[in-house]
Amino acid sequence: MHFHKDKCCFLYWKIAGSRFFIVFIFGFCNCHSIQRIEECGLTCSQRNLCKSKPTTDILNLFCRDPPPTLSPAVLENMKIATAMKCNGKNQCSLYLNIKGNVILDENIRGVEICSMTLSTSQNQCTSVTFFRKKAKKSDAQRVQVRFNCFEVGVAQHVYVTMKTIPYFCNVELEQHYHVEDCQNRDVGKNIFTCIAGKLDYMVDEGRKSITVQVSDILEEHDYHVRLCLKHYSCQDIGAHALIKIGDSTKSVTLPYSELLPCLCIEGWSAIPDSRRVRLCPFKNDTSALWNSITYNPTTQVLAWQPSCPVQATVNLCWLTEQNNKCVNLPNSLSTEHDKVSYTQVDTHPRLCMKFTTHMDSWVRCPFAQGQFPGWDMKIAVIAELVQIRIMSQIKAKFSVLMCNRTQLTLCKPIQIFASVYVGASEYVTLNLSRDICSPNICIQGWRTDVNYSIPVQLCNIPCTEPPLTLFDDENTLQMLMMAAVLLILVIMVAFAGYVTLTVHYQKQLEQKSYLKAKVKQYISSGIASSLEHRVSILFAKADDD
C-alpha cells in the first residue's frame, strides 16, 4: 500500500506470475489524516536526557571544522509531518512535528532545530541540550528527538534544518516540506481560515436572477456573496450581497444580465484574508459567447469580442441555400482569443461567422434580419436571352462570371462576363445567350469593392421559356392590381344605379297612395257621382305615367 500526500490514495495488489491485478480506490486527494496533539513540546526516547530552550547562541550560526573522532552520521533519519492542536470548534492550529535520531558523542552538547517559512522568511529555532551525566554509554548511544512546537500556516512551504551544538560544518540534516492546504479534509474542516462555506444555487431565467443558499459557514462572522466573471481573476459585475450574523435564511438573490460560461458565484467570510469558495455552474454552456458580434456601418468593420476567455477559431463563411452548410471564405481564418475583426465586409444576409472549438461549431449570421443595406442577383429567361439582374441598396461594384459546378459548393470559373457598377437603390441587367443553359452551369456574382464578400450562385438555368419568368411575375402582379381596381369601380357604379332605381320606384308608390286617399275623401262628401268620371281619368293618367 502506498500513500502520497496531495495525491489520490490507491491500494494496488498484483499476484506474482500473473496478469491479474486488483485496484482499490480509497478516496480522493489529500485523504490522509492530520495527527492531533493536546500540547506541543519536546520528547526524547530516553527520559530526563534532554531539554529545549529558544536559541540564543549567535555563534552557532557559523560552523567549525569537526574533530577527527566525530562521525559524519551523528545525525540521521529526520522526518517531518503536520500536527493539529485544537482549543474548540474551528479553533485549531497547525504545527510541524519534527523528529530525528542523534548518536551521542562527547564532542556535541546537543542539537539545534530550525524552521524557515520561504514565503515570509520567518525563522523559528530551538536548542535541545543533552545531559550526558545521566546516561551510560551502553544504553545512550542513539536518542530519538521529537519536537512539535513550530506553528505553521495552511499550504506553507518551509525549510527545516537540524544541526549539532556546536555547529560542525557538513554535519547537519535539511529538508523542504509543504504543509497541507485547505483541500485536505481535516485542514478544511477545522482550520479557521479554510472554512469558506458551501454554496447551493437556483436560477430563475424569467426574472434573470440567481438565488444562493449558503451553509457550513463561520456563524460568528458576516458572509459575502457575489457574482463575477472569471478571466485571469474573477471580475466583479456589481451583483453583491452580505448575509448578516444571525440571518436564519442564509440566502440571497442576485441579478444577472446573461448566463455566460465564466459567470461564477463566490462566497467568503467577512474576515481578512478569508478563503473563498467559487462555483462556475455554466462553464459548459458556450452558446451565448457567439452572440457578441458587432458591425460598424461607417468603417465597415465586423468584430467579435468574447465575454469570457475561450479557445476557438473563427472564420467568415457563406451560407448555401441547398443544405444550409456554411462554406469558409478564403483568407478569413482567425485564431485570436481576445478580439477578432474584419474590415470592409459585405452586409449580405448569407455572410456569417463560424466559431469552432474542440467540442462543436456554431454559425451566427449578423445580417440575416436585413437591418443593413444589401444586394441580390436574380435570373430570368426572356425569348432567346437569359437576363441577369443585380439589385443593390447601396453603391457597389460587382463581378459576374460563368462557372462549371463540380461539387455542391465548388464551381470552376469558365468565363468572366462583366464588372459592373450599381448605384444606390438601382439595378443593372445583363443579357446572355441561352446557349449557357446546362444542368451544371452556374452564374456567380460577388462584390469586388470590399475585402470579404460572398458569391451569390444561380444554377439550373432553364433552357425553355417558362410560363412566367421572374420579371413577368412582377408585370403580372401590376396587371392584376389594375384589373382589381377596375372591377371595384364597376361594382360601385352598378350599386349607385341600383340605389337610384329603388328611390324612383318608391316615389311612384307614394304618389298612387296619395291619389286614392283623395278619391275616398270626395265620395264621403256626397259628390261621388260627379267625380267618378274624373277619378277614372286620373287613374288612367297615372297608369300612363
C-alpha positions in Angstrom: 0.0 0.0 0.0 1.3 3.4 -1.0 0.0 6.8 0.3 1.2 10.0 -1.2 0.3 13.4 0.2 -1.7 15.7 -2.1 -2.3 12.7 -4.4 -5.0 10.2 -4.7 -4.7 7.1 -2.4 -4.6 3.7 -4.0 -4.2 0.1 -2.9 -2.6 -2.0 -5.6 -2.2 -5.7 -5.4 -0.5 -7.9 -8.0 -0.2 -11.6 -8.0 3.3 -12.7 -8.9 3.5 -14.6 -12.2 0.0 -13.4 -13.2 -1.5 -10.6 -15.2 -4.4 -10.4 -12.8 -4.5 -7.3 -10.5 -6.9 -5.5 -8.3 -7.1 -1.8 -7.7 -9.0 -0.3 -4.8 -9.5 3.4 -4.6 -9.8 4.6 -1.0 -10.5 8.2 -1.6 -9.7 11.4 -3.3 -6.9 13.9 -3.0 -5.5 14.7 0.5 -7.2 11.7 2.1 -4.6 11.3 4.9 -5.5 12.4 8.4 -3.6 15.0 10.4 -2.2 13.9 13.8 -4.0 15.6 16.8 -1.9 16.7 19.8 -3.0 18.0 23.2 0.1 20.1 23.9 3.3 20.8 21.9 6.7 20.3 23.3 10.0 18.2 23.3 10.3 14.5 23.9 13.3 12.2 23.8 13.4 8.4 23.6 15.2 8.4 27.0 13.5 10.4 29.7 15.3 13.2 31.5 18.0 13.2 28.9 17.3 16.5 27.2 15.6 19.8 27.5 14.8 22.6 25.0 15.0 26.4 25.0 14.9 29.1 22.3 18.2 29.5 20.5 20.2 32.4 21.9 23.8 31.5 20.8 24.6 33.6 17.8 28.0 31.9 17.4 26.2 28.8 16.4 25.3 30.4 13.1 28.9 29.8 12.0 30.3 26.3 11.5 33.6 25.0 12.6 35.7 22.1 11.4 34.6 18.8 13.0 37.1 16.8 15.1 38.6 13.7 13.5 36.8 11.4 16.0 33.3 12.8 15.2 31.2 10.6 12.9 29.5 12.4 9.9 26.4 10.3 10.7 25.9 11.6 14.2 22.5 13.0 12.9 20.2 10.7 10.9 16.7 9.9 9.8 14.9 13.3 10.1 11.2 13.1 9.4 8.6 15.9 9.2 4.8 15.7 9.5 1.9 18.1 10.3 0.2 18.1 13.7 -3.0 19.9 14.8 -3.9 21.3 18.2 -7.5 22.5 18.8 -8.9 24.6 21.6 -12.5 24.4 20.4 -14.7 24.3 17.3 -12.9 25.9 14.4 -10.1 27.0 16.7 -7.3 24.7 15.6 -3.7 25.5 14.7 -1.1 23.6 12.7 2.4 22.7 13.9 5.4 20.9 12.4 6.1 17.5 14.0 9.9 17.1 13.6 11.8 14.0 14.7 15.3 12.7 14.2 18.0 10.4 15.6 21.1 11.7 17.4 24.1 9.5 18.2 25.6 10.8 21.4 29.2 12.0 21.1 31.5 13.6 23.6 32.1 16.5 21.1 28.5 17.7 20.9 26.3 19.2 23.7 23.0 19.0 21.8 21.2 19.8 18.5 19.6 22.9 17.1 16.3 22.5 15.1 15.1 25.4 12.9 12.2 26.1 10.5 12.1 28.9 8.0 8.9 29.8 6.0 10.1 30.5 2.5 7.3 32.9 1.6 7.9 35.2 4.6 11.4 34.3 5.6 10.1 33.9 9.2 12.6 31.8 11.2 11.9 29.7 14.3 14.7 27.8 16.2 15.0 25.8 19.4 18.1 24.3 21.1 18.0 20.8 22.5 20.6 20.1 25.2 21.6 16.6 26.4 22.5 15.6 29.9 25.3 13.1 29.5 25.9 12.5 33.1 22.6 10.7 33.4 23.3 8.4 30.5 25.5 5.4 30.3 27.5 4.6 27.2 25.9 1.2 26.9 22.3 2.4 26.7 22.6 6.0 25.4 24.3 5.7 22.1 21.3 6.7 20.0 18.5 9.1 21.1 15.3 9.9 19.1 14.4 13.6 19.5 10.8 14.8 18.7 9.8 18.5 18.7 6.4 19.8 17.6 6.1 23.4 18.6 6.8 25.3 15.4 3.4 26.8 14.3 2.8 27.0 10.6 0.1 28.2 8.2 -2.0 26.4 5.7 -0.2 25.5 2.5 3.1 27.0 3.6 6.4 25.9 2.1 9.0 25.5 4.9 12.7 24.7 5.1 13.7 22.6 8.2 17.3 22.0 9.5 18.8 20.0 12.3 22.5 20.7 13.2 24.8 20.0 16.1 25.7 22.2 19.0 28.4 23.4 18.5 27.8 23.6 14.8 30.2 21.4 12.9 30.5 22.0 9.1 28.7 19.5 6.9 27.2 17.7 10.0 23.5 18.6 9.6 20.2 17.4 8.2 17.9 19.5 5.9 14.5 19.0 4.3 11.8 21.0 2.4 8.2 20.4 3.5 4.8 21.6 2.1 2.1 22.0 4.7 -1.3 20.6 3.7 -3.7 23.1 2.1 -7.5 23.5 2.6 -8.2 20.6 0.2 -7.2 18.2 3.0 -10.4 17.2 4.7 -9.0 17.6 8.3 -7.5 21.0 7.5 -10.5 22.2 5.5 -13.0 21.4 8.3 -11.0 22.6 11.3 -8.7 25.5 10.4 -10.4 28.9 10.7 -9.1 30.4 7.5 -10.1 27.4 5.5 -13.8 27.4 6.3 -15.3 29.1 3.3 -18.8 27.7 3.4 -20.9 25.7 0.9 -22.9 27.2 -1.9 -26.1 26.0 -3.5 -28.0 27.9 -6.1 -31.2 28.1 -8.1 -31.6 30.0 -11.4 -34.8 32.0 -12.3 -34.3 32.7 -16.1 -37.6 34.6 -16.2 -36.5 37.2 -13.7 -32.8 36.8 -14.6 -31.8 36.1 -11.0 -29.8 33.5 -9.1 -30.8 32.6 -5.5 -27.8 31.4 -3.5 -28.1 29.4 -0.3 -25.0 29.1 2.0 -24.2 26.6 4.7 -21.2 25.4 6.8 -20.0 28.9 7.4 -18.5 30.6 10.5 -21.6 31.6 12.5 -19.8 34.5 14.3 -19.0 36.4 11.2 -20.9 38.0 8.3 -20.7 36.3 4.9 -20.2 37.9 1.5 -21.8 36.5 -1.7 -21.3 37.9 -5.2 -21.4 37.2 -9.0 -18.3 37.7 -11.0 -16.8 36.9 -14.4 -13.8 34.7 -14.3 -10.9 35.8 -16.5 -7.4 35.7 -15.0 -9.2 36.7 -11.8 -12.9 36.9 -11.0 -14.0 40.4 -12.1 -16.9 41.9 -10.1 -20.1 42.8 -12.0 -21.9 44.6 -9.2 -24.1 41.8 -8.0 -23.1 41.6 -4.3 -24.9 40.9 -1.1 -24.0 40.4 2.6 -25.5 37.8 4.9 -25.6 39.2 8.4 -24.8 37.3 11.6 -27.9 35.5 12.8 -29.7 35.5 9.5 -31.7 32.3 9.6 -32.4 32.1 5.9 -28.7 32.4 4.9 -29.8 33.1 1.3 -29.6 36.0 -1.1 -30.9 36.7 -4.6 -28.6 38.3 -7.2 -29.5 39.7 -10.6 -27.6 38.8 -13.8 -27.7 40.1 -17.4 -26.6 36.9 -19.3 -25.7 33.3 -18.4 -22.1 33.1 -19.5 -19.7 30.2 -19.1 -17.4 32.4 -17.0 -20.2 33.6 -14.7 -19.4 32.4 -11.2 -20.7 32.6 -7.7 -18.2 33.5 -4.9 -18.7 33.3 -1.2 -16.4 34.2 1.8 -16.4 35.1 5.4 -16.1 38.7 6.3 -12.6 38.4 7.9 -9.2 39.5 6.4 -7.5 37.0 4.0 -10.5 34.7 4.2 -10.6 31.7 1.9 -13.2 32.0 -0.9 -15.4 29.3 -2.4 -16.4 29.6 -6.0 -18.9 27.9 -8.3 -19.0 28.3 -12.1 -22.1 26.3 -13.0 -22.4 27.5 -16.6 -18.9 26.8 -17.8 -20.1 24.2 -20.4 -22.7 26.5 -21.9 -20.7 28.4 -24.5 -23.5 29.2 -27.0 -24.1 32.7 -25.5 -20.5 33.7 -26.4 -21.1 33.7 -30.1 -23.8 36.4 -29.9 -21.5 39.3 -29.1 -20.9 40.3 -32.8 -20.9 44.0 -33.7 -20.8 45.8 -37.1 -19.9 49.5 -37.7 -21.5 50.6 -40.9 -19.3 53.7 -41.1 -16.0 51.8 -41.0 -17.5 48.5 -42.4 -15.8 46.6 -39.6 -17.3 43.3 -38.4 -16.0 42.4 -34.9 -16.4 39.8 -32.2 -15.1 40.1 -28.7 -16.0 37.2 -26.3 -17.3 38.0 -22.9 -15.4 35.1 -21.5 -12.0 33.5 -22.3 -12.5 30.8 -24.9 -10.2 28.7 -27.2 -11.9 29.0 -30.6 -11.1 29.5 -34.3 -13.2 32.0 -36.3 -14.0 32.0 -40.0 -16.2 34.1 -42.2 -18.4 31.8 -44.3 -21.3 32.0 -46.7 -24.5 30.1 -46.0 -25.6 27.9 -49.0 -29.2 27.6 -49.9 -29.1 23.9 -50.7 -28.4 22.5 -47.2 -27.6 25.5 -45.0 -24.0 24.5 -45.0 -21.6 27.4 -44.2 -18.6 27.4 -46.6 -15.5 29.2 -45.3 -14.4 32.3 -47.2 -10.7 32.3 -48.2 -8.2 34.1 -46.0 -10.7 34.7 -43.2 -9.3 32.3 -40.6 -8.5 33.9 -37.2 -7.2 32.2 -34.0 -7.2 35.3 -31.8 -8.9 34.9 -28.4 -9.4 38.5 -27.2 -10.9 40.2 -30.2 -11.5 39.3 -33.9 -12.2 42.0 -36.5 -12.7 42.0 -40.3 -12.5 45.3 -42.3 -14.7 46.1 -45.4 -17.2 43.3 -45.0 -20.2 42.8 -47.3 -23.5 43.0 -45.5 -25.3 40.2 -47.4 -27.8 38.2 -45.3 -25.9 35.0 -46.0 -22.5 36.2 -44.9 -21.9 34.6 -41.5 -19.2 33.9 -38.8 -18.3 30.3 -37.9 -16.9 29.5 -34.4 -15.2 26.2 -33.8 -14.0 24.7 -30.5 -12.8 21.3 -29.6 -16.4 20.4 -28.8 -18.5 21.7 -31.7 -19.1 24.5 -34.3 -21.6 27.4 -34.2 -22.7 29.7 -37.0 -24.0 33.2 -36.5 -25.3 35.4 -39.4 -25.4 39.1 -38.2 -27.1 40.4 -41.3 -29.8 37.8 -41.6 -32.5 40.1 -40.4 -31.8 42.6 -43.2 -31.1 45.5 -40.9 -28.3 46.7 -43.1 -28.5 47.6 -46.9 -27.7 44.6 -49.0 -27.9 43.3 -52.6 -29.2 40.4 -54.6 -29.0 38.8 -58.0 -31.9 37.2 -60.0 -32.1 35.4 -63.2 -34.9 35.2 -65.9 -35.4 33.7 -69.4 -37.0 36.1 -71.9 -37.3 35.0 -75.5 -33.8 33.8 -76.6 -32.0 35.6 -73.8 -31.0 34.8 -70.2 -31.3 38.0 -68.2 -29.2 38.6 -65.0 -30.4 41.4 -62.8 -28.2 42.7 -59.9 -30.1 44.9 -57.5 -28.3 46.9 -54.7 -29.5 49.2 -51.9 -26.0 50.8 -51.8 -23.4 51.9 -54.3 -21.3 48.8 -55.1 -19.2 47.2 -57.7 -19.7 43.6 -58.8 -18.1 40.9 -60.9 -20.2 38.2 -62.8 -18.9 35.0 -64.3 -20.0 31.6 -65.6 -18.7 28.5 -63.8 -18.9 24.8 -64.0 -20.2 23.2 -60.8 -18.2 20.1 -60.0 -19.4 19.8 -56.4 -22.2 21.2 -54.3 -20.1 24.2 -53.2 -17.3 24.1 -55.8 -17.7 25.9 -59.1 -14.8 26.1 -61.5 -14.7 29.5 -63.4 -15.2 29.3 -67.2 -15.8 32.9 -68.4 -15.9 36.3 -66.8 -18.8 38.3 -68.3 -18.5 41.7 -66.8 -17.5 44.0 -64.0 -20.5 46.3 -63.3 -21.2 49.3 -61.1 -24.6 49.6 -59.4 -25.9 52.8 -57.8 -27.9 53.0 -54.6 -31.4 51.6 -54.9 -30.8 50.7 -58.6 -30.3 47.6 -60.7 -28.2 46.5 -63.7 -29.4 43.9 -66.2 -27.0 41.7 -68.2 -28.3 39.8 -71.3 -26.7 36.5 -72.0 -27.3 33.9 -74.7 -29.5 30.9 -73.8 -26.6 28.7 -75.0 -25.3 28.7 -71.5 -28.2 26.6 -70.3 -26.9 23.3 -68.8 -27.5 21.4 -65.5 -24.0 22.1 -64.2 -23.5 25.6 -65.5 -24.0 28.4 -62.9 -23.8 32.2 -62.8 -21.8 33.7 -59.9 -21.8 37.3 -58.7 -20.0 39.0 -55.9 -18.9 42.4 -54.7 -15.4 43.5 -55.6 -15.2 46.8 -53.7 -14.9 45.1 -50.3 -12.4 42.6 -48.7 -14.9 40.0 -47.8 -18.0 39.2 -50.0 -20.0 36.0 -50.5 -20.7 34.6 -54.0 -24.4 34.5 -55.0 -24.6 31.4 -57.2 -27.5 30.7 -59.6 -27.6 27.2 -61.1 -30.1 25.0 -63.0 -30.7 27.8 -65.6 -34.0 26.8 -67.5 -33.4 26.0 -71.2 -37.0 26.5 -72.2 -39.0 29.7 -71.6 -41.2 29.1 -68.5 -44.8 30.3 -68.4 -43.8 33.2 -66.2 -40.3 34.4 -65.5 -39.3 36.3 -62.5 -39.7 39.7 -64.3 -43.0 38.5 -65.8 -44.2 37.8 -62.4 -43.7 41.4 -61.4 -45.6 42.7 -64.5 -48.4 40.2 -63.9 -48.8 41.4 -60.4 -49.2 45.0 -61.7 -51.8 43.9 -64.2 -53.8 42.1 -61.6 -53.8 45.1 -59.4 -55.1 47.3 -62.2 -57.8 44.8 -63.0 -58.9 44.7 -59.4 -59.2 48.5 -59.3 -61.4 48.5 -62.5 -63.6 45.7 -61.1 -64.1 47.8 -57.9 -65.2 50.8 -60.0 -67.7 48.8 -62.0 -69.2 47.4 -58.8 -69.5 50.9 -57.3 -71.3 52.2 -60.5 -73.7 49.3 -60.5 -74.5 49.8 -56.9 -75.2 53.6 -57.5 -77.6 52.7 -60.3 -79.5 50.2 -58.2 -79.9 52.8 -55.4 -81.3 55.4 -57.9 -83.9 53.0 -59.4 -85.1 51.9 -56.0 -85.7 55.5 -54.9 -87.7 56.3 -58.1 -90.0 53.3 -57.7 -90.6 54.2 -54.1 -91.7 57.7 -55.2 -94.3 56.2 -57.7 -95.9 54.1 -55.0 -96.2 57.1 -52.7 -98.0 59.1 -55.5 -100.6 56.4 -56.2 -101.4 56.1 -52.5 -102.0 59.9 -52.3 -104.5 59.9 -55.2 -106.5 57.0 -53.7 -106.8 58.9 -50.5 -108.2 62.0 -52.3 -111.0 59.9 -54.0 -112.2 58.5 -50.8 -112.4 62.0 -49.4 -114.7 63.2 -52.2 -117.0 60.2 -52.1 -117.6 60.8 -48.4 -118.7 64.4 -49.2 -121.7 63.3 -51.4 -120.3 64.3 -54.7 -119.2 60.9 -55.8 -121.5 60.8 -58.8 -119.8 63.9 -60.3 -116.3 62.6 -59.6 -116.4 59.1 -60.9 -115.6 60.2 -64.3 -112.8 62.4 -63.1 -111.3 59.7 -60.9 -111.3 57.3 -63.8 -109.4 59.9 -65.9 -106.9 60.5 -63.1 -106.1 56.8 -62.7 -105.8 56.4 -66.4 -103.3 59.3 -66.4 -101.3 57.8 -63.6 -101.1 54.5 -65.4 -99.8 56.3 -68.5 -97.1 57.9 -66.3 
